[in-house]
Amino acid sequence: PRLSNRHANIAVSVAATVFTLLAVEGGFRVYFAIAPMTQGFPTNASANWVRRYSSTNSLGWRDAEHSKTADPSVRRLLVVGDSFAYGDGIKRAEDRFGEQVTARLVERTGKTWESMNASRGNSHTLDEIEFLRTMLPYQPQVVLLLYVFNDIDYLHRVTPVLKTSRFSLLGVLFSNSHLVQQIYLLFIRSVGEGRVDSVAVYKDDELVSQHLADIKRFVALASPQGARVFVVPMDASVANSGGLRSGHRNFMRLAEKAGIPVISTLEVFKGVEYRDLIVNAYDHHPNERAYRIAAVHVAGELIRRLVESER
């Protein structure tokens, strides 16, 4: 009663705004608890998705348990990589790239193949070398490095990060508020989508050559044990940009020059709508269809190259 009309109106407006924000926050929490989704960024919605759909084995991989004593009648295919190999946004592990390649090898060769996976999100080539080292005692016959064009992060940062301290006001709000996270994702999408060539760094010959030296270490690590190793570059965004960009071409050129065995999937997405190849509007990881398209091509190339090597 002591407030003037002006102050009373301000108080009501503030209270209404706070109530609305709390209601929206609560709505997001309920929605993402019921229908979790990956968002290509470490949000609470993505964490809910991991808790619901991802389980790990004793080594910490999103994979079944495997015996170190290999059955000589079973061939093993190991996929190593980051969130692409892990299958961010892919609810069923059997729909991931590695499992789809393995299924097609079984179908087309009539032999028994076992799929193995050693991958983790936000990893790069140096991490993947250690992943491979961990899995070599399991004696894979074929190793695929599912290469993504941010694996160079340890030399030049490509993956966007939230530039704020976890102890700052924004950091605290981002960590605890679904609403703040969704506003941030909307902002990132509005200012960044389609405006930045994410593979432009790969036009730097010196940098890419330094990076490829580490990829050669990956290949050399498994080869002495008799495993066939192939690097499989994947980037569904070529469907959105109308084809390979200069960074893609430079990577492929220098990889060939370095003698790195490559099975490229960069050309297989031509003619497909980009939105039909990604998990959702916020998470541009490949979806089941993209992995299926890539797996058909890679399985065919594997069969051709393995047969040629046995002649």
Phi and psi in degrees as GROMACS dihedral restraints (atoms count N, CA, C in turn):
[ dihedral_restraints ]
;  ai    aj    ak    al  type     phi  dphi    fc
    3     4     5     6     1   -78.1    20    10
    4     5     6     7     1   -14.7    20    10
    6     7     8     9     1   -75.4    20    10
    7     8     9    10     1   142.6    20    10
    9    10    11    12     1   -70.8    20    10
   10    11    12    13     1   165.1    20    10
   12    13    14    15     1   -57.5    20    10
   13    14    15    16     1   -40.3    20    10
   15    16    17    18     1   -63.4    20    10
   16    17    18    19     1   -47.7    20    10
   18    19    20    21     1   -66.9    20    10
   19    20    21    22     1   -35.8    20    10
   21    22    23    24     1   -63.9    20    10
   22    23    24    25     1   -41.2    20    10
   24    25    26    27     1   -64.2    20    10
   25    26    27    28     1   -40.3    20    10
   27    28    29    30     1   -63.2    20    10
   28    29    30    31     1   -43.7    20    10
   30    31    32    33     1   -62.7    20    10
   31    32    33    34     1   -42.7    20    10
   33    34    35    36     1   -63.7    20    10
   34    35    36    37     1   -41.6    20    10
   36    37    38    39     1   -63.5    20    10
   37    38    39    40     1   -44.1    20    10
   39    40    41    42     1   -63.0    20    10
   40    41    42    43     1   -45.2    20    10
   42    43    44    45     1   -62.4    20    10
   43    44    45    46     1   -42.2    20    10
   45    46    47    48     1   -64.6    20    10
   46    47    48    49     1   -40.0    20    10
   48    49    50    51     1   -64.7    20    10
   49    50    51    52     1   -45.6    20    10
   51    52    53    54     1   -61.5    20    10
   52    53    54    55     1   -43.5    20    10
   54    55    56    57     1   -62.6    20    10
   55    56    57    58     1   -42.7    20    10
   57    58    59    60     1   -63.3    20    10
   58    59    60    61     1   -44.5    20    10
   60    61    62    63     1   -62.9    20    10
   61    62    63    64     1   -41.5    20    10
   63    64    65    66     1   -65.3    20    10
   64    65    66    67     1   -37.5    20    10
   66    67    68    69     1   -66.0    20    10
   67    68    69    70     1   -42.7    20    10
   69    70    71    72     1   -64.5    20    10
   70    71    72    73     1   -43.3    20    10
   72    73    74    75     1   -58.1    20    10
   73    74    75    76     1   -46.7    20    10
   75    76    77    78     1   -62.3    20    10
   76    77    78    79     1   -39.2    20    10
   78    79    80    81     1   -62.2    20    10
   79    80    81    82     1   -44.0    20    10
   81    82    83    84     1   -61.4    20    10
   82    83    84    85     1   -42.7    20    10
   84    85    86    87     1   -61.6    20    10
   85    86    87    88     1   -43.6    20    10
   87    88    89    90     1   -66.5    20    10
   88    89    90    91     1   -45.0    20    10
   90    91    92    93     1   -61.3    20    10
   91    92    93    94     1   -48.0    20    10
   93    94    95    96     1   -75.7    20    10
   94    95    96    97     1   -16.9    20    10
   96    97    98    99     1   -74.2    20    10
   97    98    99   100     1   -36.4    20    10
   99   100   101   102     1   -80.1    20    10
  100   101   102   103     1   -43.1    20    10
  102   103   104   105     1  -129.3    20    10
  103   104   105   106     1    73.9    20    10
  105   106   107   108     1   -64.6    20    10
  106   107   108   109     1   152.1    20    10
  108   109   110   111     1  -150.0    20    10
  109   110   111   112     1   149.7    20    10
  111   112   113   114     1   -81.7    20    10
  112   113   114   115     1   147.5    20    10
  114   115   116   117     1  -130.2    20    10
  115   116   117   118     1    17.1    20    10
  117   118   119   120     1    67.7    20    10
  118   119   120   121     1    17.2    20    10
  120   121   122   123     1  -158.4    20    10
  121   122   123   124     1   151.0    20    10
  123   124   125   126     1   -74.1    20    10
  124   125   126   127     1    73.5    20    10
  126   127   128   129     1   -97.9    20    10
  127   128   129   130     1   170.1    20    10
  129   130   131   132     1   -65.8    20    10
  130   131   132   133     1   -33.9    20    10
  132   133   134   135     1   -62.5    20    10
  133   134   135   136     1   -41.3    20    10
  135   136   137   138     1   -66.2    20    10
  136   137   138   139     1   -39.7    20    10
  138   139   140   141     1   -63.8    20    10
  139   140   141   142     1   -38.8    20    10
  141   142   143   144     1   -62.1    20    10
  142   143   144   145     1   -39.1    20    10
  144   145   146   147     1   -63.2    20    10
  145   146   147   148     1   -44.5    20    10
  147   148   149   150     1   -60.7    20    10
  148   149   150   151     1   -44.2    20    10
  150   151   152   153     1   -62.5    20    10
  151   152   153   154     1   -33.8    20    10
  153   154   155   156     1   -83.7    20    10
  154   155   156   157     1   -40.3    20    10
  156   157   158   159     1  -110.2    20    10
  157   158   159   160     1   -10.2    20    10
  159   160   161   162     1  -117.1    20    10
  160   161   162   163     1   124.5    20    10
  162   163   164   165     1  -124.5    20    10
  163   164   165   166     1   150.5    20    10
  165   166   167   168     1  -119.6    20    10
  166   167   168   169     1   158.1    20    10
  168   169   170   171     1   -90.8    20    10
  169   170   171   172     1  -170.6    20    10
  171   172   173   174     1   -66.6    20    10
  172   173   174   175     1   -18.4    20    10
  174   175   176   177     1   -91.9    20    10
  175   176   177   178     1    -4.3    20    10
  177   178   179   180     1    90.5    20    10
  178   179   180   181     1     5.7    20    10
  180   181   182   183     1   -89.7    20    10
  181   182   183   184     1   152.6    20    10
  183   184   185   186     1   -79.8    20    10
  184   185   186   187     1    81.6    20    10
  186   187   188   189     1  -164.1    20    10
  187   188   189   190     1   166.1    20    10
  189   190   191   192     1   -76.1    20    10
  190   191   192   193     1   171.0    20    10
  192   193   194   195     1   -77.5    20    10
  193   194   195   196     1   143.7    20    10
  195   196   197   198     1  -130.1    20    10
  196   197   198   199     1   145.8    20    10
  198   199   200   201     1   -86.6    20    10
  199   200   201   202     1   141.4    20    10
  201   202   203   204     1   -72.6    20    10
  202   203   204   205     1   -20.0    20    10
  204   205   206   207     1   -84.5    20    10
  205   206   207   208     1   101.8    20    10
  207   208   209   210     1   -78.4    20    10
  208   209   210   211     1   141.2    20    10
  210   211   212   213     1   -79.4    20    10
  211   212   213   214     1   120.8    20    10
  213   214   215   216     1   -62.9    20    10
  214   215   216   217     1   -17.7    20    10
  216   217   218   219     1   -87.6    20    10
  217   218   219   220     1    -4.7    20    10
  219   220   221   222     1  -114.9    20    10
  220   221   222   223     1   127.4    20    10
  222   223   224   225     1   -92.5    20    10
  223   224   225   226     1   141.9    20    10
  225   226   227   228     1  -112.0    20    10
  226   227   228   229     1   131.5    20    10
  228   229   230   231     1  -115.0    20    10
  229   230   231   232     1   121.3    20    10
  231   232   233   234     1  -108.3    20    10
  232   233   234   235     1   126.9    20    10
  234   235   236   237     1  -106.8    20    10
  235   236   237   238     1   128.1    20    10
  237   238   239   240     1  -118.4    20    10
  238   239   240   241     1   140.9    20    10
  240   241   242   243     1   172.0    20    10
  241   242   243   244     1  -159.0    20    10
  243   244   245   246     1  -107.5    20    10
  244   245   246   247     1  -139.2    20    10
  246   247   248   249     1   -65.8    20    10
  247   248   249   250     1   -23.3    20    10
  249   250   251   252     1   -66.6    20    10
  250   251   252   253     1   -49.4    20    10
  252   253   254   255     1   -67.2    20    10
  253   254   255   256     1   -34.9    20    10
  255   256   257   258     1   -64.5    20    10
  256   257   258   259     1   -33.2    20    10
  258   259   260   261     1    89.0    20    10
  259   260   261   262     1    46.0    20    10
  261   262   263   264     1   -56.2    20    10
  262   263   264   265     1   126.6    20    10
  264   265   266   267     1    87.1    20    10
  265   266   267   268     1    -7.8    20    10
  267   268   269   270     1   -95.3    20    10
  268   269   270   271     1   110.8    20    10
  270   271   272   273     1   -69.2    20    10
  271   272   273   274     1   -37.8    20    10
  273   274   275   276     1  -105.6    20    10
  274   275   276   277     1   125.7    20    10
  276   277   278   279     1   -59.1    20    10
  277   278   279   280     1   -30.8    20    10
  279   280   281   282     1   -68.8    20    10
  280   281   282   283     1   -10.5    20    10
  282   283   284   285     1   -94.4    20    10
  283   284   285   286     1     1.1    20    10
  285   286   287   288     1   -74.3    20    10
  286   287   288   289     1   171.8    20    10
  288   289   290   291     1   -58.3    20    10
  289   290   291   292     1   -53.9    20    10
  291   292   293   294     1   -61.4    20    10
  292   293   294   295     1   -43.5    20    10
  294   295   296   297     1   -67.4    20    10
  295   296   297   298     1   -34.1    20    10
  297   298   299   300     1   -71.0    20    10
  298   299   300   301     1   -37.7    20    10
  300   301   302   303     1   -62.6    20    10
  301   302   303   304     1   -45.8    20    10
  303   304   305   306     1   -60.2    20    10
  304   305   306   307     1   -43.6    20    10
  306   307   308   309     1   -60.7    20    10
  307   308   309   310     1   -37.5    20    10
  309   310   311   312     1   -75.6    20    10
  310   311   312   313     1   -30.8    20    10
  312   313   314   315     1   -65.9    20    10
  313   314   315   316     1   -41.3    20    10
  315   316   317   318     1   -61.1    20    10
  316   317   318   319     1   -46.0    20    10
  318   319   320   321     1   -65.0    20    10
  319   320   321   322     1   -40.3    20    10
  321   322   323   324     1   -92.4    20    10
  322   323   324   325     1   -20.6    20    10
  324   325   326   327     1  -102.6    20    10
  325   326   327   328     1   -19.0    20    10
  327   328   329   330     1    73.0    20    10
  328   329   330   331     1    10.6    20    10
  330   331   332   333     1  -109.0    20    10
  331   332   333   334     1   165.0    20    10
  333   334   335   336     1   -89.6    20    10
  334   335   336   337     1   126.3    20    10
  336   337   338   339     1  -122.5    20    10
  337   338   339   340     1   144.8    20    10
  339   340   341   342     1  -118.1    20    10
  340   341   342   343     1   129.8    20    10
  342   343   344   345     1   -91.0    20    10
  343   344   345   346     1   133.4    20    10
  345   346   347   348     1  -127.8    20    10
  346   347   348   349     1   151.4    20    10
  348   349   350   351     1  -140.2    20    10
  349   350   351   352     1   130.4    20    10
  351   352   353   354     1  -132.4    20    10
  352   353   354   355     1    96.0    20    10
  354   355   356   357     1  -150.7    20    10
  355   356   357   358     1   158.9    20    10
  357   358   359   360     1  -158.9    20    10
  358   359   360   361     1   139.3    20    10
  360   361   362   363     1   -63.2    20    10
  361   362   363   364     1   154.2    20    10
  363   364   365   366     1    60.1    20    10
  364   365   366   367     1    33.1    20    10
  366   367   368   369     1  -108.0    20    10
  367   368   369   370     1   165.8    20    10
  369   370   371   372     1  -136.4    20    10
  370   371   372   373     1  -172.3    20    10
  372   373   374   375     1   -59.7    20    10
  373   374   375   376     1   -40.8    20    10
  375   376   377   378     1   -64.2    20    10
  376   377   378   379     1   -39.1    20    10
  378   379   380   381     1   -62.9    20    10
  379   380   381   382     1   -42.4    20    10
  381   382   383   384     1   -67.7    20    10
  382   383   384   385     1   -28.8    20    10
  384   385   386   387     1   -61.7    20    10
  385   386   387   388     1   -41.7    20    10
  387   388   389   390     1   -70.4    20    10
  388   389   390   391     1   -35.9    20    10
  390   391   392   393     1   -58.8    20    10
  391   392   393   394     1   -45.2    20    10
  393   394   395   396     1   -63.6    20    10
  394   395   396   397     1   -42.2    20    10
  396   397   398   399     1   -58.9    20    10
  397   398   399   400     1   -38.5    20    10
  399   400   401   402     1   -65.5    20    10
  400   401   402   403     1   -32.9    20    10
  402   403   404   405     1   -93.9    20    10
  403   404   405   406     1    -9.9    20    10
  405   406   407   408     1   -59.8    20    10
  406   407   408   409     1   -34.3    20    10
  408   409   410   411     1   -60.5    20    10
  409   410   411   412     1   -14.5    20    10
  411   412   413   414     1   -88.4    20    10
  412   413   414   415     1     1.8    20    10
  414   415   416   417     1    55.3    20    10
  415   416   417   418     1    57.4    20    10
  417   418   419   420     1   -70.9    20    10
  418   419   420   421     1   142.2    20    10
  420   421   422   423     1   -84.0    20    10
  421   422   423   424     1   -30.5    20    10
  423   424   425   426     1  -129.8    20    10
  424   425   426   427     1   133.1    20    10
  426   427   428   429     1  -122.4    20    10
  427   428   429   430     1   126.9    20    10
  429   430   431   432     1  -114.4    20    10
  430   431   432   433     1   122.9    20    10
  432   433   434   435     1   -92.4    20    10
  433   434   435   436     1   105.9    20    10
  435   436   437   438     1   -76.9    20    10
  436   437   438   439     1   100.7    20    10
  438   439   440   441     1   -88.0    20    10
  439   440   441   442     1   131.5    20    10
  441   442   443   444     1  -119.8    20    10
  442   443   444   445     1   148.0    20    10
  444   445   446   447     1   -83.1    20    10
  445   446   447   448     1    38.2    20    10
  447   448   449   450     1  -133.5    20    10
  448   449   450   451     1    10.5    20    10
  450   451   452   453     1   -67.5    20    10
  451   452   453   454     1    -7.7    20    10
  453   454   455   456     1   -89.0    20    10
  454   455   456   457     1     6.0    20    10
  456   457   458   459     1   -52.3    20    10
  457   458   459   460     1   -32.5    20    10
  459   460   461   462     1   -71.8    20    10
  460   461   462   463     1   -15.9    20    10
  462   463   464   465     1  -104.1    20    10
  463   464   465   466     1   -35.4    20    10
  465   466   467   468     1  -151.6    20    10
  466   467   468   469     1   120.3    20    10
  468   469   470   471     1   -67.7    20    10
  469   470   471   472     1   121.6    20    10
  471   472   473   474     1  -111.0    20    10
  472   473   474   475     1   -40.3    20    10
  474   475   476   477     1   -71.8    20    10
  475   476   477   478     1   127.9    20    10
  477   478   479   480     1   -68.2    20    10
  478   479   480   481     1   145.6    20    10
  480   481   482   483     1  -130.4    20    10
  481   482   483   484     1   154.7    20    10
  483   484   485   486     1   -77.8    20    10
  484   485   486   487     1   111.4    20    10
  486   487   488   489     1   -87.7    20    10
  487   488   489   490     1    77.5    20    10
  489   490   491   492     1  -156.6    20    10
  490   491   492   493     1   148.8    20    10
  492   493   494   495     1   -71.6    20    10
  493   494   495   496     1   141.7    20    10
  495   496   497   498     1   -64.0    20    10
  496   497   498   499     1   -17.7    20    10
  498   499   500   501     1   -96.6    20    10
  499   500   501   502     1    -4.0    20    10
  501   502   503   504     1   -77.6    20    10
  502   503   504   505     1   167.7    20    10
  504   505   506   507     1   -60.4    20    10
  505   506   507   508     1   -44.9    20    10
  507   508   509   510     1   -64.2    20    10
  508   509   510   511     1   -40.6    20    10
  510   511   512   513     1   -62.5    20    10
  511   512   513   514     1   -42.3    20    10
  513   514   515   516     1   -65.2    20    10
  514   515   516   517     1   -44.8    20    10
  516   517   518   519     1   -63.2    20    10
  517   518   519   520     1   -43.4    20    10
  519   520   521   522     1   -64.1    20    10
  520   521   522   523     1   -40.5    20    10
  522   523   524   525     1   -67.6    20    10
  523   524   525   526     1   -28.5    20    10
  525   526   527   528     1  -112.9    20    10
  526   527   528   529     1   -12.7    20    10
  528   529   530   531     1  -114.8    20    10
  529   530   531   532     1   120.8    20    10
  531   532   533   534     1   -62.5    20    10
  532   533   534   535     1   -38.9    20    10
  534   535   536   537     1   -62.4    20    10
  535   536   537   538     1   -47.0    20    10
  537   538   539   540     1   -61.1    20    10
  538   539   540   541     1   -40.7    20    10
  540   541   542   543     1   -61.8    20    10
  541   542   543   544     1   -43.4    20    10
  543   544   545   546     1   -68.6    20    10
  544   545   546   547     1   -36.4    20    10
  546   547   548   549     1   -64.0    20    10
  547   548   549   550     1   -42.2    20    10
  549   550   551   552     1   -62.7    20    10
  550   551   552   553     1   -43.1    20    10
  552   553   554   555     1   -64.7    20    10
  553   554   555   556     1   -39.3    20    10
  555   556   557   558     1   -61.9    20    10
  556   557   558   559     1   -40.6    20    10
  558   559   560   561     1   -65.2    20    10
  559   560   561   562     1   -48.0    20    10
  561   562   563   564     1   -60.0    20    10
  562   563   564   565     1   -41.5    20    10
  564   565   566   567     1   -65.7    20    10
  565   566   567   568     1   -39.9    20    10
  567   568   569   570     1   -71.6    20    10
  568   569   570   571     1   -34.8    20    10
  570   571   572   573     1   -93.0    20    10
  571   572   573   574     1   -20.7    20    10
  573   574   575   576     1  -111.7    20    10
  574   575   576   577     1   -22.3    20    10
  576   577   578   579     1   -66.5    20    10
  577   578   579   580     1   123.2    20    10
  579   580   581   582     1    76.0    20    10
  580   581   582   583     1     2.4    20    10
  582   583   584   585     1  -104.8    20    10
  583   584   585   586     1   -16.2    20    10
  585   586   587   588     1  -121.8    20    10
  586   587   588   589     1   131.4    20    10
  588   589   590   591     1   -81.9    20    10
  589   590   591   592     1   104.6    20    10
  591   592   593   594     1   -69.1    20    10
  592   593   594   595     1   -13.9    20    10
  594   595   596   597     1  -109.3    20    10
  595   596   597   598     1    13.6    20    10
  597   598   599   600     1   -60.1    20    10
  598   599   600   601     1   -32.5    20    10
  600   601   602   603     1   -61.3    20    10
  601   602   603   604     1   -24.9    20    10
  603   604   605   606     1   -74.4    20    10
  604   605   606   607     1     0.1    20    10
  606   607   608   609     1   -81.8    20    10
  607   608   609   610     1    -8.3    20    10
  609   610   611   612     1   -85.4    20    10
  610   611   612   613     1   103.2    20    10
  612   613   614   615     1   -57.1    20    10
  613   614   615   616     1   -45.1    20    10
  615   616   617   618     1   -63.9    20    10
  616   617   618   619     1   -44.8    20    10
  618   619   620   621     1   -65.6    20    10
  619   620   621   622     1   -45.9    20    10
  621   622   623   624     1   -65.9    20    10
  622   623   624   625     1   -38.4    20    10
  624   625   626   627     1   -63.5    20    10
  625   626   627   628     1   -40.3    20    10
  627   628   629   630     1   -62.0    20    10
  628   629   630   631     1   -41.4    20    10
  630   631   632   633     1   -65.9    20    10
  631   632   633   634     1   -42.9    20    10
  633   634   635   636     1   -65.1    20    10
  634   635   636   637     1   -26.7    20    10
  636   637   638   639     1   -62.2    20    10
  637   638   639   640     1   -35.2    20    10
  639   640   641   642     1   -73.4    20    10
  640   641   642   643     1   -35.2    20    10
  642   643   644   645     1   -65.4    20    10
  643   644   645   646     1   -36.6    20    10
  645   646   647   648     1   -63.4    20    10
  646   647   648   649     1   -33.4    20    10
  648   649   650   651     1   -63.3    20    10
  649   650   651   652     1   -39.3    20    10
  651   652   653   654     1   -60.2    20    10
  652   653   654   655     1   -49.7    20    10
  654   655   656   657     1   -62.0    20    10
  655   656   657   658     1   -42.9    20    10
  657   658   659   660     1   -68.6    20    10
  658   659   660   661     1   -23.9    20    10
  660   661   662   663     1   -66.9    20    10
  661   662   663   664     1   -39.4    20    10
  663   664   665   666     1   -94.2    20    10
  664   665   666   667     1   -25.6    20    10
  666   667   668   669     1   -59.5    20    10
  667   668   669   670     1   -41.7    20    10
  669   670   671   672     1   -61.8    20    10
  670   671   672   673     1   -19.7    20    10
  672   673   674   675     1   -88.8    20    10
  673   674   675   676     1     5.8    20    10
  675   676   677   678     1    91.3    20    10
  676   677   678   679     1     3.4    20    10
  678   679   680   681     1   -80.4    20    10
  679   680   681   682     1   141.5    20    10
  681   682   683   684     1   -87.5    20    10
  682   683   684   685     1   126.2    20    10
  684   685   686   687     1  -116.5    20    10
  685   686   687   688     1   132.9    20    10
  687   688   689   690     1  -135.1    20    10
  688   689   690   691     1   141.3    20    10
  690   691   692   693     1   -96.4    20    10
  691   692   693   694     1   128.8    20    10
  693   694   695   696     1  -117.8    20    10
  694   695   696   697     1    92.7    20    10
  696   697   698   699     1   -69.5    20    10
  697   698   699   700     1   134.7    20    10
  699   700   701   702     1  -135.2    20    10
  700   701   702   703     1   134.1    20    10
  702   703   704   705     1  -159.9    20    10
  703   704   705   706     1    97.0    20    10
  705   706   707   708     1   -66.7    20    10
  706   707   708   709     1   -13.9    20    10
  708   709   710   711     1   -66.7    20    10
  709   710   711   712     1   -11.9    20    10
  711   712   713   714     1   -63.3    20    10
  712   713   714   715     1   -25.0    20    10
  714   715   716   717     1   -69.4    20    10
  715   716   717   718     1   -25.7    20    10
  717   718   719   720     1   -87.0    20    10
  718   719   720   721     1   -30.5    20    10
  720   721   722   723     1   -96.0    20    10
  721   722   723   724     1     0.6    20    10
  723   724   725   726     1    85.1    20    10
  724   725   726   727     1    13.0    20    10
  726   727   728   729     1   134.8    20    10
  727   728   729   730     1  -173.2    20    10
  729   730   731   732     1   -63.6    20    10
  730   731   732   733     1   141.5    20    10
  732   733   734   735     1   -98.1    20    10
  733   734   735   736     1   170.6    20    10
  735   736   737   738     1   -61.0    20    10
  736   737   738   739     1   -32.7    20    10
  738   739   740   741     1   -64.4    20    10
  739   740   741   742     1   -40.6    20    10
  741   742   743   744     1   -60.6    20    10
  742   743   744   745     1   -49.0    20    10
  744   745   746   747     1   -62.8    20    10
  745   746   747   748     1   -38.8    20    10
  747   748   749   750     1   -67.8    20    10
  748   749   750   751     1   -40.2    20    10
  750   751   752   753     1   -59.9    20    10
  751   752   753   754     1   -47.1    20    10
  753   754   755   756     1   -63.8    20    10
  754   755   756   757     1   -41.4    20    10
  756   757   758   759     1   -62.3    20    10
  757   758   759   760     1   -47.0    20    10
  759   760   761   762     1   -72.2    20    10
  760   761   762   763     1   -31.6    20    10
  762   763   764   765     1   -65.4    20    10
  763   764   765   766     1   -43.0    20    10
  765   766   767   768     1   -63.4    20    10
  766   767   768   769     1   -42.4    20    10
  768   769   770   771     1   -62.0    20    10
  769   770   771   772     1   -34.1    20    10
  771   772   773   774     1   -81.5    20    10
  772   773   774   775     1    -4.2    20    10
  774   775   776   777     1    76.7    20    10
  775   776   777   778     1    25.1    20    10
  777   778   779   780     1   -85.7    20    10
  778   779   780   781     1   127.1    20    10
  780   781   782   783     1   -71.6    20    10
  781   782   783   784     1   117.6    20    10
  783   784   785   786     1  -122.2    20    10
  784   785   786   787     1   136.4    20    10
  786   787   788   789     1  -118.7    20    10
  787   788   789   790     1   103.0    20    10
  789   790   791   792     1   -85.7    20    10
  790   791   792   793     1   139.1    20    10
  792   793   794   795     1  -109.4    20    10
  793   794   795   796     1    11.2    20    10
  795   796   797   798     1   -68.4    20    10
  796   797   798   799     1   -22.5    20    10
  798   799   800   801     1   -96.0    20    10
  799   800   801   802     1    -9.5    20    10
  801   802   803   804     1   -79.8    20    10
  802   803   804   805     1    -9.5    20    10
  804   805   806   807     1   -97.4    20    10
  805   806   807   808     1     6.9    20    10
  807   808   809   810     1   -61.5    20    10
  808   809   810   811     1   136.6    20    10
  810   811   812   813     1    84.7    20    10
  811   812   813   814     1    -0.2    20    10
  813   814   815   816     1  -106.6    20    10
  814   815   816   817     1   138.0    20    10
  816   817   818   819     1   -65.8    20    10
  817   818   819   820     1   132.3    20    10
  819   820   821   822     1   -58.3    20    10
  820   821   822   823     1   -39.6    20    10
  822   823   824   825     1   -63.9    20    10
  823   824   825   826     1   -19.5    20    10
  825   826   827   828     1   -87.5    20    10
  826   827   828   829     1     0.0    20    10
  828   829   830   831     1  -112.4    20    10
  829   830   831   832     1    -5.3    20    10
  831   832   833   834     1  -115.7    20    10
  832   833   834   835     1   160.4    20    10
  834   835   836   837     1   -63.5    20    10
  835   836   837   838     1   -51.1    20    10
  837   838   839   840     1  -162.3    20    10
  838   839   840   841     1  -177.7    20    10
  840   841   842   843     1   -64.0    20    10
  841   842   843   844     1   -25.7    20    10
  843   844   845   846     1   -99.3    20    10
  844   845   846   847     1   -25.2    20    10
  846   847   848   849     1  -112.4    20    10
  847   848   849   850     1   108.8    20    10
  849   850   851   852     1   -93.7    20    10
  850   851   852   853     1    19.7    20    10
  852   853   854   855     1   -65.1    20    10
  853   854   855   856     1   150.0    20    10
  855   856   857   858     1   -60.5    20    10
  856   857   858   859     1   144.5    20    10
  858   859   860   861     1   -96.4    20    10
  859   860   861   862     1  -173.1    20    10
  861   862   863   864     1   -58.9    20    10
  862   863   864   865     1   -39.0    20    10
  864   865   866   867     1   -65.1    20    10
  865   866   867   868     1   -43.2    20    10
  867   868   869   870     1   -61.5    20    10
  868   869   870   871     1   -43.7    20    10
  870   871   872   873     1   -65.2    20    10
  871   872   873   874     1   -35.6    20    10
  873   874   875   876     1   -65.2    20    10
  874   875   876   877     1   -44.2    20    10
  876   877   878   879     1   -61.8    20    10
  877   878   879   880     1   -45.9    20    10
  879   880   881   882     1   -66.2    20    10
  880   881   882   883     1   -39.4    20    10
  882   883   884   885     1   -65.2    20    10
  883   884   885   886     1   -39.2    20    10
  885   886   887   888     1   -59.5    20    10
  886   887   888   889     1   -45.1    20    10
  888   889   890   891     1   -66.9    20    10
  889   890   891   892     1   -46.6    20    10
  891   892   893   894     1   -66.6    20    10
  892   893   894   895     1   -41.6    20    10
  894   895   896   897     1   -61.0    20    10
  895   896   897   898     1   -42.3    20    10
  897   898   899   900     1   -62.3    20    10
  898   899   900   901     1   -43.5    20    10
  900   901   902   903     1   -66.2    20    10
  901   902   903   904     1   -39.2    20    10
  903   904   905   906     1   -61.2    20    10
  904   905   906   907     1   -46.7    20    10
  906   907   908   909     1   -60.8    20    10
  907   908   909   910     1   -44.4    20    10
  909   910   911   912     1   -61.5    20    10
  910   911   912   913     1   -45.8    20    10
  912   913   914   915     1   -73.6    20    10
  913   914   915   916     1   -36.2    20    10
  915   916   917   918     1   -69.1    20    10
  916   917   918   919     1   -38.7    20    10
  918   919   920   921     1   -64.8    20    10
  919   920   921   922     1   -44.0    20    10
  921   922   923   924     1   -61.9    20    10
  922   923   924   925     1   -37.1    20    10
  924   925   926   927     1   -72.7    20    10
  925   926   927   928     1   -20.7    20    10
  927   928   929   930     1   -88.5    20    10
  928   929   930   931     1    -9.4    20    10
